[in-house]
Amino acid sequence: PLAGLILPLIMWLQFRKENRKIDENGKEIMNFMLTMLIAGIGFVFVFVLLFVGVLAGSSGNPFISIGSGILIFLIAVGLAIGYLVVIILAAVNANKGEIGRYPMTIKFFKPDGE
């Protein structure tokens, strides 16, 4: 599960001094992966709170827990699809020699120009 974080980190650390674009793309992917890790932890936390809250407050009504479960599942699937699309688009840009940009990313590692 952490391969998406560890493998880009290893590649970035190994090749970042050889090429400025590798360094910039490495910073972008690490920013994105760390942001997604934090968001994933937050999503799991919210999921657990909602799941426990639904179980505790449903008063035996199975439709409340089923509806909440479906909603949480749909949100998770939507986030996973968005995650994959953003990674593919950034990889295509990086393959063209451009810097792959990721939307809604916390900048833990600042690009050289900023």
Rosetta blueprint (number, residue, H / E / L):
1 P L
2 L L
3 A H
4 G H
5 L H
6 I H
7 L H
8 P H
9 L H
10 I H
11 M H
12 W H
13 L H
14 Q H
15 F H
16 R L
17 K L
18 E L
19 N L
20 R H
21 K H
22 I H
23 D H
24 E H
25 N H
26 G H
27 K H
28 E H
29 I H
30 M H
31 N H
32 F H
33 M H
34 L H
35 T H
36 M H
37 L H
38 I H
39 A H
40 G H
41 I H
42 G H
43 F H
44 V H
45 F H
46 V H
47 F H
48 V H
49 L H
50 L H
51 F H
52 V H
53 G H
54 V H
55 L H
56 A H
57 G H
58 S L
59 S L
60 G L
61 N L
62 P H
63 F H
64 I H
65 S H
66 I H
67 G H
68 S H
69 G H
70 I H
71 L H
72 I H
73 F H
74 L H
75 I H
76 A H
77 V H
78 G H
79 L H
80 A H
81 I H
82 G H
83 Y H
84 L H
85 V H
86 V H
87 I H
88 I H
89 L H
90 A H
91 A H
92 V H
93 N H
94 A H
95 N H
96 K L
97 G L
98 E L
99 I L
100 G L
101 R L
102 Y L
103 P L
104 M L
105 T L
106 I L
107 K L
108 F L
109 F L
110 K L
111 P L
112 D L
113 G L
114 E L
